[in-house]
Amino acid sequence: MDIQFKKQDAKIVRRKFIFLVLLVVSTIFSHYIMKHGIVQNNRRNAVLERELLSERAINRELTAEYNELQGYSTIVTLANEKLGMVIPKNDKNMVQVVHRDMTRNKQLPRLFDFISPSVEAATSSSF
C-alpha cells in the first residue's frame, strides 16, 4: 500500500512539473510575441512621425503660399497680367453690388436669381 501511494505521488508530482514547464514555456512565448509587437509598433510609430513632420512642412509651405496669394497686391497683379483687368480711376466706373437681405424676406433664392442679375442690380448701375 505504501508503494501504491508513492506511485500516485510520483504521478501527481510529474503532472505538476509538466504543468509548470508548460506554464513557463507559454509565458516566455507570450513575452516574446508581446515584445515583437511592441518593436513593430515602435517602428511604425517612427515612420508615422516622420510622415507627420513632412506633412506639417508641406502644410506650412502651402499656408505661406495661400497667404501670399490672398494679398491685395497679388490679386491686383494677377488680375492685371492674366485677365487684363484694371482698377477704375473714378467712382462712375465702379460696380455697385446690391445685396438682398434674406433674413427679413423669408423667400428662398431661386436658381434663376443666381443665373441672371436681379432688376435692382441692373437698374442701379450707371452707364
C-alpha positions as CSV (number, residue, x, y, z in Angstrom):
1,M,0.0,0.0,0.0
2,D,2.9,2.3,0.7
3,I,4.3,1.7,-2.7
4,Q,0.9,2.5,-4.3
5,F,0.9,5.9,-2.6
6,K,4.4,6.6,-3.8
7,K,3.4,5.8,-7.4
8,Q,0.4,8.1,-7.1
9,D,2.5,10.8,-5.5
10,A,5.1,10.4,-8.3
11,K,2.3,10.8,-11.0
12,I,0.9,13.9,-9.3
13,V,4.4,15.4,-9.0
14,R,5.1,14.6,-12.6
15,R,1.8,16.2,-13.7
16,K,2.6,19.3,-11.6
17,F,6.1,19.5,-13.1
18,I,4.8,19.2,-16.7
19,F,2.1,21.8,-16.0
20,L,4.8,24.2,-14.5
21,V,7.1,23.6,-17.5
22,L,4.2,24.3,-19.9
23,L,3.3,27.4,-18.0
24,V,6.9,28.7,-18.1
25,V,7.2,28.0,-21.8
26,S,3.9,29.7,-22.6
27,T,4.9,32.7,-20.5
28,I,8.2,33.0,-22.4
29,F,6.5,32.6,-25.7
30,S,3.8,35.2,-24.9
31,H,6.5,37.6,-23.7
32,Y,8.4,37.2,-27.0
33,I,5.3,37.8,-29.0
34,M,4.4,40.9,-27.0
35,K,8.0,42.3,-27.3
36,H,8.0,41.6,-31.0
37,G,4.6,43.5,-31.3
38,I,6.0,46.4,-29.3
39,V,9.1,46.7,-31.5
40,Q,6.9,46.6,-34.7
41,N,4.6,49.3,-33.3
42,N,7.6,51.5,-32.4
43,R,9.0,51.2,-35.9
44,R,5.6,52.0,-37.4
45,N,5.2,55.0,-34.9
46,A,8.6,56.3,-36.1
47,V,7.6,56.1,-39.7
48,L,4.3,57.9,-39.0
49,E,6.1,60.6,-37.0
50,R,8.4,61.2,-40.0
51,E,5.4,61.4,-42.3
52,L,3.7,63.8,-39.9
53,L,6.7,66.1,-39.9
54,S,6.9,66.1,-43.7
55,E,3.1,66.8,-43.9
56,R,3.4,69.7,-41.5
57,A,6.3,71.1,-43.5
58,I,4.2,70.9,-46.7
59,N,1.2,72.5,-44.8
60,R,3.4,75.4,-43.7
61,E,4.6,76.0,-47.2
62,L,1.0,75.8,-48.6
63,T,-0.2,78.2,-45.9
64,A,2.5,80.7,-46.7
65,E,1.7,80.4,-50.4
66,Y,-2.0,80.8,-49.7
67,N,-1.4,83.9,-47.5
68,E,0.8,85.4,-50.2
69,L,-1.7,84.8,-53.0
70,Q,-4.5,86.1,-50.8
71,G,-2.9,89.5,-50.5
72,Y,-4.4,92.5,-52.3
73,S,-1.3,93.4,-54.4
74,T,-1.0,89.8,-55.7
75,I,-4.7,89.7,-56.7
76,V,-4.4,93.1,-58.5
77,T,-1.2,92.0,-60.2
78,L,-2.7,88.6,-61.4
79,A,-5.9,90.3,-62.5
80,N,-3.9,92.8,-64.5
81,E,-1.4,90.4,-66.1
82,K,-3.6,87.3,-66.7
83,L,-7.0,88.8,-67.2
84,G,-6.2,92.3,-68.5
85,M,-8.3,93.9,-65.7
86,V,-7.6,97.4,-64.4
87,I,-8.5,99.3,-61.3
88,P,-11.1,102.1,-62.3
89,K,-9.9,105.6,-61.9
90,N,-13.2,107.2,-60.8
91,D,-16.3,106.2,-58.9
92,K,-18.6,106.2,-62.0
93,N,-16.9,103.1,-63.4
94,M,-17.2,101.2,-60.1
95,V,-19.6,98.2,-60.0
96,Q,-22.3,98.6,-57.4
97,V,-23.2,95.4,-55.6
98,V,-26.8,95.0,-54.4
99,H,-27.3,92.5,-51.7
100,R,-30.8,91.4,-50.8
101,D,-31.2,90.6,-47.1
102,M,-32.8,87.2,-47.0
103,T,-33.4,87.3,-43.2
104,R,-36.3,89.7,-43.5
105,N,-37.7,88.1,-46.6
106,K,-38.5,84.5,-45.9
107,Q,-38.5,83.7,-49.6
108,L,-35.6,81.4,-50.5
109,P,-33.4,82.4,-53.5
110,R,-34.2,80.5,-56.7
111,L,-31.8,79.2,-59.2
112,F,-32.8,81.9,-61.6
113,D,-31.6,84.5,-59.1
114,F,-28.1,83.1,-59.3
115,I,-28.0,82.9,-63.1
116,S,-29.4,86.3,-64.2
117,P,-28.8,89.6,-62.4
118,S,-31.6,90.9,-60.4
119,V,-33.6,94.0,-61.6
120,E,-32.2,96.1,-58.7
121,A,-28.6,95.4,-59.7
122,A,-29.3,96.1,-63.4
123,T,-31.1,99.5,-62.7
124,S,-28.6,100.7,-60.1
125,S,-25.5,100.8,-62.3
126,S,-24.8,103.9,-64.4
127,F,-23.7,103.6,-68.0
